[in-house]
Amino acid sequence: MSPPESSPADGRARTPPARRRLLEAIAVREIRTVARSRSLLLLAAALTAVVVGVTWIGDGFTAGYLPSIVDLLTPLELLVPVVAIAFGYRAILGDEQRGELDVLETYPVSARELVVGVYAGRAVGLAVTIAVPLAIAAVAIAVGGDDPVSVYASHSGADSPILFARFLVLTVLFGLAVLAVAIAISSLVSATRSALGLSVLALVALLVGFDLAIVYGLAEGIVGDSDLLYALAASPLSAYRGLVLETTVMVASGTGPTVASPVSSLIGLALWTVGSLAVAVWAVGR
């Protein structure tokens, strides 16, 4: 990472424009790193192939937006965390291994600025990686989706591109929350092997562990029936799933039980994002 154009004597007090330029420099560096990474580009291509393939196999291109959302939800619940972890698990660790974190002791770059800049750059790459395949699917559905499936035939106007746009945005937000977790992991470890091991544990926890904990709490009476909707927000995966079902499927059909509290779920994803970045800032600055 190139040092900012300032001297150690400047201290850490900078004007907002200077701070913004520093963050932009770090973010641009990360975007270039992502763009040059063959493994991440292959991962993006694989995600595109899966999204397009699932939509094609499920006849989503002709069935419509809502059936495609239902078909894509489960695969993306599994794939988005994997892709997000891959984007972030070595982000800070790579700088440390190259000795670039020493810039914090020499130049007026705070741990917070470094973490936010790294996260912003990686977030741009991840958002594009997630959004492009879904946008391709949406365009294909718009071109070929003129024969909606019968289950939605009684709901005139229910199958809307607005619903798919919501799905795209929520999927990106889910990915960004997991990316923050990956950044935190990258800041806590000192070796690639440790980063891989901790990343696997994080994936297991995100994909299975938190949901099992909620089920256990419900079975043992720790979580009451009335608290279940809010407890689901504690798991990023459950929060994402609930948001998609509540704001797309249930809204379109107009029937079915409430499966999530949208406000609580959004707050849950936000807390995971901010909390993970806070951990990363602490780890980098220690």
C-alpha positions as CSV (number, residue, x, y, z in Angstrom):
1,M,0.0,0.0,0.0
2,S,1.4,3.4,-1.0
3,P,1.8,5.7,2.0
4,P,-0.4,8.8,2.0
5,E,1.1,12.1,0.9
6,S,1.8,13.4,4.4
7,S,4.6,13.3,6.9
8,P,4.6,11.6,10.3
9,A,4.7,15.1,11.8
10,D,1.3,15.7,10.5
11,G,-0.2,13.5,13.2
12,R,-3.5,11.8,12.7
13,A,-5.5,14.9,12.5
14,R,-6.6,15.4,8.9
15,T,-9.3,17.4,7.2
16,P,-12.3,15.5,5.9
17,P,-11.2,15.8,2.3
18,A,-7.8,14.4,3.1
19,R,-9.3,11.5,5.1
20,R,-11.7,10.9,2.1
21,R,-8.8,10.7,-0.3
22,L,-6.9,8.3,1.9
23,L,-10.0,6.0,2.2
24,E,-10.4,6.2,-1.6
25,A,-6.8,5.3,-2.2
26,I,-7.1,2.2,0.1
27,A,-10.4,1.2,-1.5
28,V,-9.1,1.6,-5.0
29,R,-6.1,-0.6,-4.2
30,E,-8.4,-3.3,-2.9
31,I,-10.6,-3.1,-6.0
32,R,-7.5,-3.5,-8.2
33,T,-6.4,-6.4,-6.1
34,V,-9.8,-8.1,-6.5
35,A,-9.9,-7.4,-10.3
36,R,-6.4,-9.0,-10.7
37,S,-7.2,-12.1,-8.6
38,R,-7.8,-15.0,-10.9
39,S,-9.3,-17.1,-8.1
40,L,-11.9,-14.5,-7.3
41,L,-12.7,-14.0,-11.0
42,L,-13.2,-17.7,-11.4
43,L,-15.4,-17.7,-8.3
44,A,-17.5,-14.9,-9.8
45,A,-17.8,-16.9,-13.0
46,A,-18.8,-20.0,-11.1
47,L,-21.5,-18.0,-9.2
48,T,-22.8,-16.6,-12.4
49,A,-23.0,-20.1,-13.9
50,V,-24.9,-21.4,-10.9
51,V,-27.4,-18.6,-10.8
52,V,-28.1,-18.8,-14.6
53,G,-28.1,-22.6,-14.4
54,V,-30.6,-22.8,-11.5
55,T,-32.8,-20.3,-13.2
56,W,-32.7,-22.2,-16.4
57,I,-33.3,-25.7,-14.9
58,G,-36.1,-24.4,-12.8
59,D,-37.8,-22.8,-15.9
60,G,-37.4,-19.5,-14.2
61,F,-36.8,-17.7,-17.5
62,T,-40.3,-18.5,-18.6
63,A,-42.0,-18.9,-15.2
64,G,-41.3,-15.4,-13.9
65,Y,-39.5,-13.5,-11.2
66,L,-41.1,-15.0,-8.1
67,P,-40.6,-18.7,-8.9
68,S,-36.9,-17.8,-9.7
69,I,-36.5,-16.2,-6.3
70,V,-37.8,-19.3,-4.6
71,D,-35.4,-21.5,-6.7
72,L,-32.4,-19.3,-6.1
73,L,-32.9,-18.6,-2.4
74,T,-31.5,-21.9,-1.0
75,P,-28.4,-22.0,-3.4
76,L,-27.5,-18.4,-2.6
77,E,-27.9,-19.1,1.2
78,L,-25.0,-21.5,0.8
79,L,-22.9,-19.8,-1.9
80,V,-23.0,-16.2,-0.9
81,P,-21.2,-16.8,2.5
82,V,-18.6,-18.9,0.7
83,V,-17.9,-16.2,-1.9
84,A,-17.9,-13.5,0.8
85,I,-15.4,-15.4,3.0
86,A,-13.2,-15.9,0.0
87,F,-13.2,-12.2,-0.8
88,G,-12.2,-11.2,2.8
89,Y,-10.4,-13.9,4.7
90,R,-6.9,-12.7,3.6
91,A,-7.6,-9.0,3.1
92,I,-5.9,-7.8,6.3
93,L,-3.7,-10.8,6.7
94,G,-2.1,-10.2,3.2
95,D,-1.1,-6.7,4.2
96,E,0.4,-8.0,7.4
97,Q,2.4,-10.8,5.7
98,R,3.8,-8.2,3.2
99,G,4.7,-5.9,6.1
100,E,2.3,-3.2,4.9
101,L,0.7,-2.8,8.2
102,D,3.9,-1.2,9.4
103,V,2.6,2.0,7.7
104,L,0.3,2.5,10.7
105,E,3.4,3.2,12.9
106,T,5.1,5.5,10.4
107,Y,2.3,7.4,8.6
108,P,-0.9,8.9,9.9
109,V,-3.1,6.0,8.9
110,S,-5.4,4.8,11.7
111,A,-6.6,1.3,12.1
112,R,-10.1,2.4,11.5
113,E,-9.3,4.1,8.2
114,L,-7.4,1.0,7.0
115,V,-10.2,-1.4,7.9
116,V,-12.9,0.8,6.4
117,G,-10.9,1.4,3.2
118,V,-10.2,-2.4,2.8
119,Y,-13.8,-3.3,3.5
120,A,-15.1,-0.6,1.1
121,G,-12.9,-1.9,-1.8
122,R,-13.7,-5.5,-1.2
123,A,-17.4,-4.7,-0.8
124,V,-17.5,-3.1,-4.2
125,G,-16.0,-6.3,-5.8
126,L,-18.3,-8.5,-3.8
127,A,-21.4,-6.5,-4.6
128,V,-20.6,-6.6,-8.4
129,T,-19.9,-10.4,-8.1
130,I,-23.4,-11.0,-6.6
131,A,-25.4,-8.4,-8.5
132,V,-24.2,-9.2,-12.0
133,P,-25.5,-12.8,-12.1
134,L,-28.8,-11.8,-10.6
135,A,-29.1,-8.9,-13.1
136,I,-28.4,-11.3,-16.0
137,A,-31.1,-13.6,-14.7
138,A,-33.6,-10.7,-14.3
139,V,-33.0,-9.5,-17.9
140,A,-33.5,-13.1,-19.2
141,I,-36.7,-13.4,-17.2
142,A,-37.9,-10.1,-18.5
143,V,-37.3,-11.3,-22.1
144,G,-38.7,-14.8,-21.7
145,G,-41.1,-14.6,-18.8
146,D,-44.5,-14.3,-20.5
147,D,-46.1,-17.5,-19.1
148,P,-46.3,-17.3,-15.2
149,V,-46.8,-20.5,-13.3
150,S,-50.4,-21.3,-12.3
151,V,-49.8,-20.9,-8.5
152,Y,-49.4,-17.2,-9.0
153,A,-52.0,-16.8,-11.8
154,S,-54.7,-15.6,-9.3
155,H,-52.5,-12.8,-8.1
156,S,-52.6,-10.2,-10.9
157,G,-49.4,-8.1,-10.9
158,A,-47.8,-10.2,-8.1
159,D,-44.9,-11.3,-10.2
160,S,-43.0,-8.0,-10.5
161,P,-39.4,-7.1,-11.3
162,I,-39.5,-4.9,-8.2
163,L,-39.6,-8.1,-6.1
164,F,-36.6,-9.4,-7.9
165,A,-34.8,-6.1,-7.3
166,R,-35.5,-6.4,-3.6
167,F,-34.1,-10.0,-3.7
168,L,-31.0,-8.7,-5.4
169,V,-30.4,-5.9,-2.8
170,L,-31.1,-8.2,0.2
171,T,-28.6,-10.8,-1.2
172,V,-25.9,-8.1,-1.6
173,L,-26.6,-6.9,2.0
174,F,-26.3,-10.4,3.2
175,G,-23.0,-10.9,1.4
176,L,-21.6,-7.6,2.8
177,A,-22.4,-8.7,6.3
178,V,-20.5,-11.9,5.9
179,L,-17.7,-10.0,4.2
180,A,-17.3,-8.0,7.4
181,V,-17.0,-11.2,9.4
182,A,-14.3,-12.4,6.9
183,I,-12.4,-9.1,7.4
184,A,-12.5,-9.6,11.2
185,I,-11.2,-13.1,10.7
186,S,-8.4,-11.8,8.5
187,S,-7.4,-9.3,11.2
188,L,-7.3,-11.8,14.0
189,V,-5.0,-14.4,12.5
190,S,-1.3,-14.4,11.6
191,A,-1.1,-17.2,9.1
192,T,-3.0,-18.3,6.0
193,R,-3.6,-21.8,7.5
194,S,-5.2,-20.2,10.6
195,A,-7.3,-17.9,8.4
196,L,-8.6,-21.0,6.4
197,G,-9.4,-22.9,9.6
198,L,-11.2,-20.0,11.2
199,S,-13.0,-19.3,8.0
200,V,-14.3,-22.9,7.9
201,L,-15.5,-22.6,11.5
202,A,-17.2,-19.3,10.7
203,L,-19.0,-20.8,7.7
204,V,-20.2,-23.7,9.8
205,A,-21.4,-21.3,12.4
206,L,-23.1,-19.1,9.9
207,L,-24.7,-21.8,7.8
208,V,-25.7,-24.2,10.6
209,G,-24.6,-23.2,14.1
210,F,-26.7,-20.2,14.8
211,D,-29.9,-21.8,13.4
212,L,-29.3,-24.9,15.5
213,A,-28.8,-22.6,18.6
214,I,-32.1,-20.9,17.9
215,V,-33.9,-24.3,17.5
216,Y,-32.3,-25.5,20.7
217,G,-33.3,-22.4,22.5
218,L,-36.9,-22.8,21.3
219,A,-37.0,-26.5,22.3
220,E,-35.7,-25.7,25.8
221,G,-38.0,-22.8,26.3
222,I,-35.1,-20.3,26.4
223,V,-36.6,-18.6,23.3
224,G,-40.4,-18.1,23.5
225,D,-42.8,-18.4,20.6
226,S,-43.4,-14.7,20.7
227,D,-39.7,-14.0,20.6
228,L,-38.8,-16.3,17.7
229,L,-39.2,-13.7,15.0
230,Y,-36.7,-11.4,16.8
231,A,-34.3,-14.3,17.7
232,L,-34.0,-15.2,14.0
233,A,-32.4,-11.8,13.4
234,A,-29.5,-12.9,15.5
235,S,-28.4,-15.3,12.7
236,P,-27.3,-13.6,9.5
237,L,-28.5,-16.5,7.4
238,S,-32.0,-16.6,9.1
239,A,-32.2,-12.8,8.9
240,Y,-31.5,-12.9,5.2
241,R,-33.9,-15.8,4.6
242,G,-36.7,-14.2,6.6
243,L,-36.2,-10.8,4.8
244,V,-36.5,-12.5,1.4
245,L,-39.6,-14.5,2.3
246,E,-41.3,-11.6,4.1
247,T,-40.6,-8.9,1.5
248,T,-41.0,-10.9,-1.7
249,V,-42.9,-14.2,-1.4
250,M,-45.3,-13.2,1.3
251,V,-45.9,-9.8,-0.1
252,A,-46.7,-11.2,-3.5
253,S,-49.0,-14.0,-2.3
254,G,-50.7,-12.0,0.4
255,T,-51.1,-15.2,2.5
256,G,-49.1,-17.2,5.0
257,P,-47.7,-16.6,8.5
258,T,-45.2,-13.9,9.4
259,V,-41.8,-15.5,9.1
260,A,-39.6,-12.5,10.1
261,S,-39.5,-9.1,11.5
262,P,-38.0,-7.0,8.6
263,V,-36.8,-4.2,10.9
264,S,-35.1,-6.6,13.4
265,S,-33.6,-8.6,10.6
266,L,-32.1,-5.5,9.0
267,I,-30.8,-4.4,12.3
268,G,-29.3,-7.8,12.9
269,L,-27.4,-7.7,9.6
270,A,-26.2,-4.1,10.4
271,L,-25.0,-5.2,13.8
272,W,-23.1,-8.1,12.3
273,T,-21.5,-5.8,9.8
274,V,-20.6,-3.0,12.3
275,G,-19.6,-5.4,15.1
276,S,-17.3,-7.4,12.8
277,L,-15.6,-4.3,11.5
278,A,-15.2,-3.0,15.1
279,V,-13.4,-6.3,15.9
280,A,-11.1,-5.8,12.9
281,V,-10.3,-2.3,13.9
282,W,-9.4,-3.4,17.4
283,A,-7.3,-6.3,16.1
284,V,-5.4,-4.1,13.7
285,G,-4.7,-1.4,16.2
286,R,-3.6,-3.6,19.1
